[in-house]
Amino acid sequence: MPTRQSLLRLALLGTGLSLVAGAAVAAPSIASPSIAAAARATPASAARAATAGTASVENWAGTSSSLYTIQPRGGASAASGRSDTGAGDGKALELTIPKRAGATPDHAAEVESRQTYLYGSFSSRLRTADCSKQPRTGAVNGIFTYANDGADHNGDGIVDNGELDIEILCARPWELNLSVWTDYEEREDGTSPQKRVSRVIDLRTGTVSSTCYYTSFDGDCVAVSAAENQPASVPASPGFDSVGAYHDYRIDWSADRVVFSASVNGADRVLWDYRGPSRRIPHRAASYLVNLWHTADWTPEGLNATAAPTAPLTLRVDSSTVTRA
């Protein structure tokens, strides 16, 4: 399994990202494995049967959860049942990283589903962390599914990494980084073979910056088919800001299709309707996670937003829902 620390050095996410530690390099628009979870295998004990089509809803009203493990790491904090007038029931989950948080996902504030799921719908209603008073801070808000046990189940020579990501950088709260991963491996020779498709979208304008297939972090953007690149744009949501209000973010995962969507001011927006080929879609049961962590390696294009937090940052979650296929 790759270590979290080495993944941080390699995970150059988003559009035109740069590796800050060491020589700067240009990077294509990508989204890496969600490295807060990448150093551990999916817990086998979490794979339990559930009725297909039944929604499991966590409103985060209590101090604990029967559906999720609440797991702050390395100085972070995570607390459910916190008062929040913006939440539907007045209660929310708070995922907080402290001032001068460590720049690895070992310091993430995170929740992870106790069960694993093969296909289904995964959504959370949340407000991302507010970096408006510390605009150079590097912080990642993540909503994602994840499965990696270190094995190459499909026999293609690369460790399977089944992952579907919605990631929002604190420094650019109107831009969403979406990704579909099937394989990733960090090798001793310094290479990181992988198979992923990614999209970057600006919700304020509805502009899709890129939709590409990659086989390495430093590889070229490989053009995708029309079925992999829909819609070409989405309706603009002027003034959209993932910090200013609660919004719903959703991933619908099936054997031949992945749909990423968001609800903005009550209007649903399909951000990416990815339709295969099937070999580019994960087919192993995965956990569902939400997290917040500080990165010193990922900065949006045109910014140098990788500084440690100068004050605590908090991601707030009103509810999380999973519907098994």
KEKEBA-120118 format. One line per 4 residues: number of its first residue (from 1); their letters; for each residue x, y, z of N, C-alpha, C, CB. Coordinates in steps of 0.05 Angstrom, whole numbers, plus 5000, padded with zeros to 4 digits. Glycine has a CB too. Layout:
NUM = a = X Y Z X Y Z X Y Z X Y Z ~ ...;
***
This chain:
1 = mptr = 5017 4976 5000 5000 5000 5000 5017 5025 5000 4981 5000 5024 ~ 5010 5046 4986 5025 5071 4987 5021 5084 5014 5016 5089 4964 ~ 5042 5098 5023 5039 5113 5048 5025 5139 5043 5066 5117 5061 ~ 5013 5150 5063 5000 5176 5060 5020 5198 5053 4984 5184 5085;
5 = qsll = 5043 5197 5066 5063 5217 5062 5073 5217 5033 5087 5214 5081 ~ 5079 5194 5022 5089 5193 4994 5067 5201 4975 5099 5166 4988 ~ 5042 5194 4981 5020 5203 4964 5017 5233 4964 4994 5190 4973 ~ 5022 5246 4986 5020 5275 4987 5041 5287 4968 5024 5285 5015;
9 = rlal = 5064 5276 4966 5084 5287 4948 5077 5284 4919 5112 5273 4953 ~ 5060 5263 4914 5054 5257 4886 5027 5268 4877 5055 5228 4882 ~ 5009 5273 4896 4981 5279 4889 4979 5308 4881 4962 5272 4912 ~ 4984 5314 4856 4981 5341 4845 4954 5343 4833 5004 5348 4824;
13 = lgtg = 4935 5354 4847 4907 5353 4839 4899 5379 4825 4889 5348 4863 ~ 4877 5378 4810 4864 5401 4799 4877 5411 4774 4864 5423 4819 ~ 4872 5436 4766 4881 5447 4741 4907 5462 4745 4860 5464 4728 ~ 4928 5455 4731 4953 5470 4732 4965 5471 4760 4948 5498 4723;
17 = lslv = 4964 5449 4774 4974 5448 4801 5004 5447 4801 4962 5425 4816 ~ 5016 5455 4825 5045 5455 4826 5054 5441 4851 5055 5483 4826 ~ 5076 5427 4849 5088 5415 4873 5105 5436 4887 5106 5390 4865 ~ 5096 5444 4911 5108 5466 4924 5134 5458 4937 5089 5478 4945;
21 = agaa = 5135 5435 4949 5160 5426 4962 5178 5415 4940 5154 5404 4983 ~ 5199 5430 4934 5217 5422 4913 5212 5437 4888 5215 5392 4908 ~ 5221 5427 4866 5218 5441 4840 5189 5443 4832 5235 5429 4819 ~ 5181 5466 4823 5153 5469 4813 5150 5455 4787 5145 5498 4811;
25 = vaap = 5128 5441 4783 5123 5428 4758 5094 5433 4750 5127 5397 4761 ~ 5089 5434 4724 5062 5437 4714 5048 5410 4717 5061 5447 4685 ~ 5022 5411 4721 5008 5386 4725 4982 5388 4709 5002 5380 4754 ~ 4973 5366 4698 4947 5366 4685 4924 5367 4705 4944 5342 4667;
29 = sias = 4900 5372 4695 4877 5372 4712 4871 5343 4721 4853 5384 4698 ~ 4875 5338 4747 4871 5311 4757 4858 5312 4785 4897 5296 4758 ~ 4849 5290 4794 4842 5286 4822 4854 5259 4831 4811 5287 4826 ~ 4868 5260 4853 4883 5236 4861 4866 5218 4879 4908 5244 4875;
33 = psia = 4877 5195 4887 4863 5180 4907 4860 5197 4932 4877 5154 4914 ~ 4837 5195 4946 4833 5211 4970 4851 5201 4991 4803 5210 4979 ~ 4873 5215 4995 4895 5204 5010 4891 5202 5039 4920 5219 5004 ~ 4870 5214 5049 4864 5210 5078 4856 5181 5083 4841 5228 5087;
37 = aaar = 4847 5166 5062 4840 5139 5066 4859 5120 5052 4812 5134 5056 ~ 4878 5130 5036 4893 5113 5018 4912 5094 5031 4907 5129 4998 ~ 4919 5099 5056 4939 5082 5069 4927 5059 5084 4956 5099 5088 ~ 4901 5057 5083 4889 5034 5097 4871 5018 5078 4873 5044 5121;
41 = atpa = 4867 4993 5084 4849 4977 5069 4821 4980 5078 4857 4947 5071 ~ 4802 4975 5060 4774 4976 5068 4769 4954 5089 4755 4972 5044 ~ 4757 4961 5112 4754 4941 5133 4733 4920 5125 4745 4954 5159 ~ 4742 4895 5125 4725 4873 5117 4701 4871 5135 4740 4847 5116;
45 = saar = 4704 4878 5161 4682 4875 5180 4660 4894 5174 4692 4881 5208 ~ 4665 4915 5157 4644 4934 5150 4626 4925 5128 4656 4960 5143 ~ 4633 4903 5114 4617 4894 5092 4594 4877 5102 4634 4878 5072 ~ 4570 4889 5104 4547 4875 5115 4524 4879 5096 4541 4886 5143;
49 = aata = 4505 4861 5097 4482 4861 5079 4463 4884 5087 4468 4835 5079 ~ 4450 4896 5067 4429 4915 5072 4409 4913 5049 4440 4944 5074 ~ 4384 4921 5054 4363 4919 5035 4368 4938 5012 4336 4923 5047 ~ 4368 4928 4987 4372 4945 4964 4350 4967 4963 4372 4929 4938;
53 = gtas = 4357 4991 4957 4338 5013 4955 4332 5026 4981 4314 5003 4942 ~ 4341 5016 5003 4336 5029 5029 4356 5051 5035 4336 5007 5051 ~ 4346 5074 5042 4363 5097 5048 4372 5096 5077 4350 5123 5041 ~ 4398 5099 5081 4409 5102 5108 4416 5131 5112 4434 5083 5112;
57 = venw = 4402 5145 5130 4405 5173 5133 4417 5179 5161 4378 5188 5130 ~ 4438 5195 5161 4450 5205 5186 4446 5235 5186 4480 5197 5188 ~ 4431 5245 5205 4426 5273 5208 4446 5287 5227 4398 5278 5218 ~ 4463 5272 5238 4484 5283 5256 4473 5299 5279 4503 5300 5239;
61 = agts = 4450 5290 5289 4437 5304 5312 4448 5295 5339 4407 5299 5310 ~ 4457 5269 5340 4468 5259 5365 4498 5262 5366 4461 5230 5368 ~ 4509 5254 5389 4538 5256 5393 4553 5233 5381 4544 5260 5422 ~ 4539 5212 5373 4552 5189 5361 4535 5179 5338 4557 5166 5382;
65 = ssly = 4545 5160 5323 4531 5150 5299 4533 5120 5297 4542 5163 5273 ~ 4511 5107 5291 4511 5078 5287 4519 5071 5258 4484 5066 5293 ~ 4519 5092 5241 4524 5088 5212 4553 5095 5204 4505 5104 5196 ~ 4566 5112 5219 4592 5122 5212 4611 5121 5236 4590 5151 5201;
69 = tiqp = 4637 5117 5229 4658 5120 5249 4668 5148 5248 4681 5099 5244 ~ 4667 5162 5270 4677 5190 5272 4706 5188 5281 4659 5207 5291 ~ 4724 5197 5263 4752 5192 5268 4770 5216 5263 4761 5168 5251 ~ 4773 5233 5282 4793 5255 5280 4821 5244 5282 4789 5277 5302;
73 = rgga = 4840 5256 5267 4867 5245 5266 4887 5268 5272 4873 5233 5238 ~ 4907 5261 5288 4930 5278 5291 4925 5307 5298 4946 5277 5268 ~ 4908 5312 5318 4903 5339 5327 4878 5351 5316 4926 5357 5319 ~ 4865 5338 5296 4839 5347 5286 4817 5340 5306 4833 5335 5258;
77 = saas = 4793 5350 5302 4771 5344 5319 4746 5339 5302 4766 5366 5339 ~ 4728 5322 5312 4703 5316 5298 4682 5313 5319 4706 5290 5280 ~ 4660 5328 5316 4639 5327 5336 4612 5329 5323 4642 5350 5356 ~ 4594 5310 5329 4567 5310 5319 4548 5322 5340 4558 5281 5312;
81 = grsd = 4525 5331 5330 4505 5342 5348 4510 5371 5356 4503 5326 5372 ~ 4526 5385 5340 4533 5413 5346 4511 5431 5336 4560 5421 5333 ~ 4504 5452 5351 4483 5470 5344 4491 5486 5319 4477 5490 5367 ~ 4472 5488 5300 4477 5503 5275 4450 5511 5264 4493 5485 5254;
85 = tgag = 4445 5537 5264 4419 5547 5255 4414 5542 5226 4416 5576 5261 ~ 4435 5538 5210 4432 5533 5182 4425 5504 5175 4457 5540 5168 ~ 4429 5486 5194 4422 5458 5190 4392 5453 5191 4437 5440 5210 ~ 4384 5433 5177 4355 5428 5175 4342 5423 5201 4350 5404 5157;
89 = dgka = 4355 5409 5220 4344 5404 5246 4359 5419 5268 4345 5374 5252 ~ 4375 5438 5260 4390 5455 5279 4414 5441 5291 4372 5462 5301 ~ 4422 5418 5280 4445 5403 5290 4462 5395 5266 4437 5378 5306 ~ 4489 5394 5270 4507 5387 5248 4532 5373 5259 4515 5412 5232;
93 = lelt = 4546 5360 5241 4572 5348 5246 4593 5370 5240 4577 5322 5230 ~ 4612 5374 5258 4634 5392 5252 4660 5377 5250 4635 5414 5275 ~ 4673 5380 5227 4700 5368 5223 4719 5391 5222 4701 5351 5196 ~ 4738 5392 5242 4755 5415 5246 4784 5407 5246 4748 5429 5272;
97 = ipkr = 4800 5423 5230 4829 5420 5232 4840 5446 5246 4843 5417 5204 ~ 4860 5443 5262 4869 5466 5279 4888 5485 5265 4882 5455 5304 ~ 4893 5507 5278 4915 5525 5269 4941 5509 5267 4918 5548 5289 ~ 4956 5513 5245 4981 5499 5240 4977 5469 5238 5001 5506 5261;
101 = agat = 4955 5460 5227 4950 5432 5224 4972 5419 5207 4922 5427 5210 ~ 4978 5394 5213 4997 5379 5198 4989 5375 5169 5003 5353 5211 ~ 5008 5376 5151 5002 5375 5123 5003 5346 5112 5022 5392 5107 ~ 4989 5329 5126 4984 5302 5115 4956 5294 5123 5005 5282 5126;
105 = pdha = 4944 5275 5109 4917 5266 5116 4917 5250 5142 4906 5249 5094 ~ 4940 5244 5154 4941 5233 5180 4930 5253 5201 4970 5225 5188 ~ 4927 5279 5192 4916 5299 5209 4888 5308 5201 4934 5324 5209 ~ 4874 5291 5185 4847 5297 5176 4826 5294 5197 4841 5280 5152;
109 = aeve = 4805 5310 5195 4780 5305 5209 4762 5290 5190 4767 5332 5220 ~ 4750 5267 5198 4738 5249 5178 4716 5232 5190 4760 5231 5166 ~ 4697 5225 5174 4677 5204 5181 4677 5184 5159 4649 5216 5186 ~ 4673 5158 5166 4673 5136 5146 4650 5117 5152 4701 5121 5147;
113 = srqt = 4636 5109 5132 4614 5091 5136 4623 5065 5148 4599 5086 5109 ~ 4607 5054 5166 4613 5028 5178 4609 5005 5158 4597 5024 5203 ~ 4591 5009 5139 4586 4989 5119 4601 4996 5093 4556 4985 5114 ~ 4604 4976 5075 4613 4982 5048 4590 4977 5029 4638 4964 5041;
117 = ylyg = 4593 4988 5005 4571 4988 4986 4581 4982 4958 4555 5014 4987 ~ 4568 4964 4944 4574 4960 4915 4551 4974 4900 4576 4930 4908 ~ 4557 4997 4890 4538 5014 4875 4518 5027 4895 4523 4998 4854 ~ 4505 5048 4885 4485 5061 4902 4488 5092 4899 4489 5054 4931;
121 = sfss = 4474 5106 4916 4474 5135 4916 4485 5145 4942 4445 5146 4912 ~ 4503 5165 4941 4518 5175 4964 4516 5205 4964 4547 5165 4963 ~ 4505 5217 4985 4502 5246 4985 4507 5257 5012 4475 5254 4975 ~ 4515 5282 5013 4518 5297 5038 4510 5326 5033 4547 5296 5049;
125 = rlrt = 4496 5337 5053 4489 5365 5053 4509 5379 5071 4459 5370 5062 ~ 4524 5397 5060 4546 5409 5076 4553 5437 5068 4571 5391 5074 ~ 4568 5450 5086 4581 5475 5080 4611 5471 5083 4571 5498 5100 ~ 4626 5479 5063 4655 5475 5064 4669 5495 5083 4667 5476 5036;
129 = adcs = 4694 5489 5089 4709 5506 5107 4714 5534 5095 4736 5493 5114 ~ 4714 5554 5112 4716 5582 5103 4745 5592 5105 4697 5600 5120 ~ 4757 5597 5082 4785 5607 5082 4786 5636 5074 4801 5590 5062 ~ 4764 5650 5075 4763 5678 5065 4782 5696 5080 4735 5689 5067;
133 = kqpr = 4788 5690 5106 4806 5706 5121 4835 5695 5121 4797 5708 5150 ~ 4839 5673 5107 4865 5662 5104 4867 5649 5076 4871 5640 5126 ~ 4866 5666 5055 4862 5657 5028 4885 5641 5016 4858 5680 5010 ~ 4908 5640 5030 4931 5625 5020 4932 5597 5033 4957 5640 5025;
137 = tgav = 4912 5590 5048 4912 5564 5062 4905 5542 5043 4893 5565 5085 ~ 4920 5520 5046 4914 5496 5030 4897 5476 5047 4940 5482 5021 ~ 4872 5472 5039 4854 5454 5053 4835 5441 5033 4838 5469 5075 ~ 4830 5415 5037 4814 5400 5019 4788 5390 5033 4830 5375 5008;
141 = ngif = 4765 5396 5022 4740 5386 5031 4733 5362 5013 4717 5408 5031 ~ 4729 5338 5024 4725 5315 5007 4700 5300 5014 4748 5296 5010 ~ 4686 5291 4992 4662 5274 4994 4668 5251 4974 4635 5289 4987 ~ 4670 5226 4983 4680 5206 4965 4674 5178 4974 4710 5209 4962;
145 = tyan = 4675 5159 4955 4675 5131 4961 4704 5121 4957 4655 5115 4942 ~ 4710 5099 4972 4738 5090 4971 4740 5060 4977 4755 5105 4992 ~ 4756 5046 4960 4762 5018 4965 4790 5012 4954 4741 4999 4951 ~ 4808 5003 4971 4835 4996 4963 4846 4977 4984 4854 5021 4959;
149 = dgad = 4850 4951 4977 4861 4932 4996 4889 4923 4989 4843 4907 4998 ~ 4901 4938 4970 4929 4933 4962 4932 4910 4942 4944 4926 4986 ~ 4910 4899 4931 4911 4877 4913 4903 4885 4885 4893 4854 4922 ~ 4913 4870 4865 4907 4874 4837 4886 4854 4829 4932 4872 4819;
153 = hngd = 4861 4859 4835 4840 4839 4831 4834 4835 4801 4815 4848 4845 ~ 4836 4855 4785 4829 4852 4757 4853 4843 4739 4818 4878 4746 ~ 4876 4840 4752 4899 4828 4738 4911 4846 4716 4891 4803 4726 ~ 4908 4872 4718 4919 4890 4698 4947 4900 4705 4901 4914 4693;
157 = givd = 4959 4889 4727 4986 4897 4734 4988 4921 4752 5002 4902 4710 ~ 4965 4933 4760 4964 4956 4777 4945 4951 4800 4956 4982 4762 ~ 4952 4959 4824 4934 4955 4847 4907 4969 4842 4947 4966 4873 ~ 4886 4955 4848 4859 4966 4845 4855 4989 4865 4837 4945 4848;
161 = ngel = 4844 5011 4855 4837 5034 4873 4810 5044 4863 4860 5057 4872 ~ 4789 5034 4876 4762 5042 4868 4754 5067 4884 4742 5020 4872 ~ 4750 5089 4869 4745 5114 4883 4729 5133 4866 4771 5127 4892 ~ 4710 5146 4878 4694 5167 4865 4695 5192 4883 4664 5158 4860;
165 = diei = 4705 5214 4872 4711 5238 4888 4696 5262 4880 4740 5243 4887 ~ 4686 5277 4900 4680 5306 4897 4698 5320 4917 4648 5312 4902 ~ 4715 5337 4907 4734 5351 4924 4734 5381 4918 4763 5340 4920 ~ 4734 5397 4939 4732 5426 4937 4755 5438 4953 4705 5437 4947;
169 = lcar = 4772 5454 4939 4793 5468 4953 4783 5492 4968 4815 5476 4933 ~ 4792 5495 4992 4784 5518 5009 4789 5545 4995 4798 5517 5035 ~ 4811 5546 4980 4819 5571 4967 4802 5578 4942 4848 5570 4960 ~ 4787 5558 4932 4771 5563 4908 4744 5549 4912 4785 5553 4882;
173 = pwel = 4726 5560 4929 4702 5545 4938 4680 5544 4917 4692 5558 4962 ~ 4684 5555 4894 4665 5553 4872 4672 5531 4851 4661 5580 4859 ~ 4695 5519 4855 4705 5499 4835 4705 5471 4847 4733 5507 4826 ~ 4694 5452 4832 4693 5425 4840 4711 5407 4824 4664 5414 4839;
177 = nlsv = 4726 5390 4838 4744 5371 4825 4731 5343 4828 4773 5371 4837 ~ 4724 5331 4806 4710 5305 4805 4728 5284 4793 4684 5307 4789 ~ 4727 5259 4803 4744 5239 4792 4732 5211 4795 4771 5239 4806 ~ 4739 5194 4776 4732 5166 4776 4758 5150 4773 4712 5159 4752;
181 = wtdy = 4765 5134 4794 4789 5119 4795 4783 5089 4794 4805 5126 4820 ~ 4800 5074 4781 4798 5044 4782 4824 5032 4791 4790 5033 4755 ~ 4847 5045 4786 4873 5033 4793 4893 5055 4802 4884 5017 4769 ~ 4909 5048 4821 4931 5066 4829 4952 5049 4845 4921 5090 4847;
185 = eere = 4977 5054 4839 4999 5041 4853 5023 5058 4854 5005 5013 4841 ~ 5035 5061 4877 5060 5075 4880 5082 5054 4882 5061 5094 4905 ~ 5101 5055 4864 5122 5034 4863 5149 5044 4872 5125 5024 4834 ~ 5166 5025 4879 5192 5032 4890 5210 5046 4870 5207 5007 4899;
189 = dgts = 5205 5044 4844 5221 5058 4824 5212 5087 4821 5219 5043 4798 ~ 5193 5095 4837 5184 5123 4836 5161 5128 4817 5206 5140 4828 ~ 5152 5109 4802 5129 5112 4784 5103 5107 4799 5132 5093 4760 ~ 5082 5118 4788 5055 5115 4800 5035 5109 4778 5047 5140 4816;
193 = pqkr = 5036 5085 4767 5016 5078 4747 4988 5079 4758 5021 5050 4735 ~ 4969 5087 4741 4942 5091 4750 4922 5092 4727 4940 5118 4767 ~ 4897 5091 4733 4876 5093 4713 4854 5110 4725 4865 5065 4703 ~ 4849 5133 4714 4830 5152 4725 4819 5170 4703 4842 5168 4747;
197 = vsrv = 4795 5180 4707 4783 5201 4691 4776 5223 4710 4758 5190 4675 ~ 4780 5248 4701 4775 5270 4719 4762 5294 4705 4800 5279 4733 ~ 4748 5310 4720 4735 5334 4709 4737 5356 4730 4705 5328 4702 ~ 4742 5381 4720 4742 5404 4737 4721 5424 4726 4770 5418 4738;
201 = idlr = 4704 5434 4744 4681 5451 4736 4678 5475 4754 4655 5434 4735 ~ 4673 5498 4742 4668 5523 4756 4638 5526 4758 4682 5547 4743 ~ 4626 5524 4781 4597 5526 4783 4586 5554 4780 4588 5515 4810 ~ 4602 5574 4784 4593 5601 4780 4586 5606 4751 4614 5622 4789;
205 = tgtv = 4602 5596 4733 4598 5601 4705 4587 5576 4690 4624 5609 4692 ~ 4588 5553 4702 4580 5528 4689 4601 5518 4670 4554 5533 4675 ~ 4625 5529 4671 4647 5521 4652 4661 5496 4661 4666 5544 4649 ~ 4664 5477 4643 4680 5453 4648 4709 5459 4638 4668 5428 4634;
209 = sstc = 4728 5460 4657 4755 5466 4650 4768 5444 4634 4772 5473 4674 ~ 4762 5419 4642 4775 5396 4629 4760 5371 4637 4805 5394 4636 ~ 4761 5351 4619 4752 5323 4625 4772 5305 4611 4723 5318 4615 ~ 4788 5290 4626 4811 5276 4615 4814 5249 4627 4836 5292 4618;
213 = yyts = 4827 5231 4612 4835 5205 4623 4866 5205 4626 4826 5182 4604 ~ 4876 5195 4649 4904 5195 4654 4914 5167 4663 4911 5215 4676 ~ 4939 5162 4657 4952 5137 4667 4976 5143 4684 4960 5120 4643 ~ 4982 5168 4689 5003 5176 4708 4998 5205 4716 5031 5173 4695;
217 = fdgd = 5011 5214 4738 5007 5241 4747 5019 5262 4727 5020 5245 4774 ~ 5041 5254 4714 5053 5274 4695 5047 5268 4666 5083 5274 4700 ~ 5027 5250 4661 5020 5243 4634 5003 5264 4621 5007 5216 4633 ~ 5000 5262 4595 4983 5280 4580 4954 5273 4584 4990 5278 4550;
221 = cvav = 4937 5294 4580 4909 5290 4580 4901 5274 4555 4894 5317 4581 ~ 4889 5251 4559 4879 5234 4537 4849 5241 4533 4883 5204 4542 ~ 4843 5247 4508 4815 5255 4502 4796 5231 4509 4812 5263 4473 ~ 4773 5238 4519 4753 5218 4525 4731 5218 4504 4741 5222 4553;
225 = saae = 4714 5197 4504 4693 5195 4485 4670 5214 4493 4682 5167 4484 ~ 4651 5218 4475 4628 5235 4480 4612 5225 4504 4610 5237 4456 ~ 4610 5199 4507 4595 5187 4529 4608 5192 4556 4592 5158 4525 ~ 4635 5199 4555 4649 5204 4580 4651 5234 4586 4677 5193 4578;
229 = nqpa = 4639 5250 4569 4643 5279 4571 4617 5294 4570 4661 5289 4549 ~ 4597 5285 4586 4571 5298 4586 4564 5307 4615 4550 5279 4576 ~ 4551 5329 4618 4546 5349 4597 4571 5366 4591 4522 5367 4605 ~ 4571 5379 4568 4594 5396 4561 4596 5420 4579 4592 5404 4532;
233 = svpa = 4573 5429 4590 4572 5451 4609 4547 5448 4625 4573 5479 4594 ~ 4545 5463 4646 4521 5463 4663 4510 5491 4666 4527 5450 4691 ~ 4485 5494 4673 4475 5521 4677 4491 5536 4698 4445 5520 4686 ~ 4497 5561 4692 4513 5577 4710 4497 5582 4736 4521 5604 4697;
237 = spgf = 4512 5584 4758 4501 5591 4784 4517 5615 4795 4503 5566 4805 ~ 4511 5639 4784 4526 5663 4792 4528 5666 4822 4514 5688 4779 ~ 4552 5672 4831 4555 5677 4860 4557 5651 4877 4533 5693 4870 ~ 4557 5628 4863 4559 5603 4879 4583 5603 4896 4558 5579 4861;
241 = dsvg = 4580 5594 4921 4602 5592 4940 4595 5570 4959 4606 5619 4956 ~ 4611 5549 4960 4606 5525 4976 4607 5531 5006 4625 5503 4969 ~ 4618 5555 5013 4620 5563 5041 4595 5577 5051 4644 5581 5045 ~ 4583 5593 5035 4562 5611 5043 4536 5598 5052 4556 5630 5022;
245 = ayhd = 4530 5574 5043 4505 5561 5049 4508 5531 5047 4482 5571 5031 ~ 4490 5516 5059 4490 5487 5056 4481 5480 5027 4471 5474 5077 ~ 4495 5461 5015 4487 5450 4989 4489 5420 4990 4506 5462 4966 ~ 4473 5407 4974 4474 5378 4971 4493 5370 4949 4446 5366 4967;
249 = yrid = 4511 5351 4955 4529 5339 4935 4524 5310 4934 4559 5346 4942 ~ 4523 5299 4909 4513 5271 4907 4530 5256 4886 4484 5270 4900 ~ 4534 5230 4891 4547 5212 4872 4528 5188 4869 4575 5202 4883 ~ 4520 5183 4844 4503 5160 4837 4521 5141 4821 4478 5168 4821;
253 = wsad = 4525 5117 4832 4544 5098 4822 4530 5072 4814 4566 5092 4843 ~ 4534 5064 4789 4523 5038 4779 4545 5024 4763 4498 5042 4763 ~ 4539 5001 4753 4559 4985 4739 4569 4998 4713 4548 4958 4732 ~ 4553 5015 4701 4560 5026 4675 4558 5057 4674 4544 5015 4653;
257 = rvvf = 4555 5069 4698 4550 5098 4698 4556 5110 4725 4521 5104 4690 ~ 4567 5134 4725 4571 5150 4750 4561 5178 4744 4601 5149 4759 ~ 4543 5187 4761 4532 5214 4758 4539 5231 4783 4501 5213 4754 ~ 4553 5253 4778 4559 5272 4800 4540 5296 4797 4589 5282 4798;
261 = sasv = 4528 5304 4819 4509 5326 4818 4510 5343 4844 4481 5316 4814 ~ 4499 5367 4842 4498 5385 4865 4471 5400 4864 4522 5405 4865 ~ 4460 5407 4887 4436 5422 4889 4444 5451 4897 4416 5410 4909 ~ 4438 5470 4880 4446 5498 4885 4420 5514 4886 4465 5508 4862;
265 = ngad = 4415 5526 4910 4391 5542 4914 4366 5527 4906 4393 5568 4899 ~ 4365 5501 4912 4342 5485 4906 4341 5473 4878 4318 5500 4911 ~ 4360 5481 4861 4360 5471 4833 4382 5450 4831 4365 5494 4813 ~ 4375 5427 4820 4394 5405 4816 4411 5411 4792 4380 5378 4813;
269 = rvlw = 4437 5406 4794 4456 5410 4772 4471 5384 4768 4476 5434 4778 ~ 4468 5372 4744 4484 5349 4738 4511 5359 4729 4471 5331 4715 ~ 4532 5352 4744 4558 5362 4738 4573 5345 4719 4574 5364 4764 ~ 4568 5319 4720 4582 5300 4703 4566 5274 4702 4611 5294 4713;
273 = dyrg = 4558 5267 4678 4543 5242 4673 4562 5223 4658 4516 5247 4657 ~ 4578 5209 4674 4600 5192 4662 4589 5165 4655 4623 5190 4682 ~ 4591 5157 4629 4579 5132 4620 4600 5114 4607 4557 5138 4599 ~ 4618 5106 4624 4637 5085 4616 4659 5094 4598 4622 5063 4603;
277 = psrr = 4674 5074 4586 4668 5045 4587 4669 5033 4615 4688 5031 4569 ~ 4657 5010 4618 4654 4998 4644 4681 4993 4657 4640 4972 4642 ~ 4702 4988 4642 4729 4982 4653 4740 5007 4667 4748 4973 4632 ~ 4729 5030 4662 4738 5055 4675 4721 5062 4699 4739 5077 4655;
281 = iphr = 4703 5044 4708 4686 5049 4731 4692 5028 4752 4656 5047 4723 ~ 4694 5035 4778 4700 5016 4799 4678 4995 4801 4705 5030 4826 ~ 4686 4970 4809 4667 4949 4812 4672 4932 4837 4667 4930 4787 ~ 4682 4946 4858 4686 4933 4884 4673 4950 4906 4716 4928 4889;
285 = aasy = 4662 4936 4926 4648 4950 4948 4667 4970 4961 4638 4930 4968 ~ 4655 4993 4968 4671 5015 4978 4658 5028 5002 4676 5036 4956 ~ 4674 5041 5018 4664 5058 5040 4656 5085 5030 4686 5061 5063 ~ 4640 5099 5045 4633 5127 5039 4644 5145 5061 4602 5131 5037;
289 = lvnl = 4658 5167 5053 4672 5184 5072 4667 5214 5066 4702 5178 5071 ~ 4670 5229 5087 4671 5259 5085 4695 5267 5102 4644 5273 5094 ~ 4712 5285 5091 4734 5294 5107 4744 5322 5101 4757 5274 5104 ~ 4761 5332 5118 4775 5358 5115 4803 5355 5124 4760 5380 5132;
293 = whta = 4822 5364 5107 4851 5362 5114 4867 5384 5101 4862 5334 5107 ~ 4890 5390 5113 4908 5410 5102 4928 5397 5083 4923 5424 5125 ~ 4930 5410 5060 4950 5401 5040 4970 5423 5035 4937 5392 5014 ~ 4996 5416 5034 5017 5435 5026 5026 5430 4997 5041 5433 5045;
297 = dwtp = 5012 5412 4982 5020 5404 4956 5001 5410 4933 5025 5374 4956 ~ 4977 5418 4940 4956 5422 4920 4947 5451 4921 4932 5403 4924 ~ 4951 5466 4899 4941 5493 4897 4927 5498 4871 4965 5513 4900 ~ 4905 5513 4871 4892 5518 4845 4909 5534 4826 4866 5533 4850;
301 = egln = 4902 5532 4801 4917 5546 4780 4917 5576 4786 4905 5541 4752 ~ 4941 5588 4785 4943 5617 4789 4945 5625 4818 4921 5630 4776 ~ 4944 5607 4836 4946 5613 4865 4970 5599 4877 4920 5606 4880 ~ 4978 5608 4901 4997 5594 4917 4984 5590 4944 5025 5609 4919;
305 = ataa = 4964 5573 4944 4947 5569 4968 4954 5542 4981 4917 5571 4961 ~ 4977 5542 4995 4986 5517 5007 4995 5521 5036 5009 5505 4991 ~ 4990 5545 5047 4999 5551 5074 4983 5535 5095 4997 5581 5080 ~ 4995 5531 5118 4981 5518 5140 4960 5538 5150 5001 5511 5163;
309 = ptap = 4938 5527 5161 4917 5545 5172 4928 5563 5193 4894 5528 5183 ~ 4920 5588 5192 4927 5608 5213 4906 5609 5235 4931 5636 5200 ~ 4884 5595 5231 4863 5593 5250 4848 5567 5244 4843 5618 5250 ~ 4834 5555 5263 4820 5530 5257 4800 5533 5234 4804 5521 5282;
313 = ltlr = 4797 5511 5219 4778 5510 5197 4758 5488 5202 4793 5505 5170 ~ 4733 5493 5195 4712 5473 5200 4694 5468 5176 4695 5482 5224 ~ 4691 5443 5169 4672 5433 5150 4647 5424 5165 4684 5410 5132 ~ 4624 5434 5157 4599 5427 5171 4581 5409 5154 4584 5452 5180;
317 = vdss = 4571 5388 5165 4554 5369 5151 4527 5367 5164 4568 5341 5149 ~ 4506 5374 5149 4479 5373 5160 4468 5345 5159 4460 5392 5144 ~ 4473 5330 5137 4464 5303 5135 4480 5288 5115 4434 5302 5127 ~ 4480 5261 5117 4493 5243 5098 4475 5220 5093 4522 5233 5108;
321 = tvtr = 4471 5213 5068 4452 5192 5060 4464 5173 5040 4427 5205 5048 ~ 4460 5147 5045 4469 5127 5027 4445 5109 5020 4493 5110 5038 ~ 4440 5104 4994 4420 5086 4985 4433 5064 4970 4398 5101 4968 ~ 4432 5040 4980 4445 5017 4967 4430 5010 4942 4446 4993 4986;
325 = a = 4445 5003 4921 4432 4996 4895 4418 4969 4898 4453 4995 4873;
***
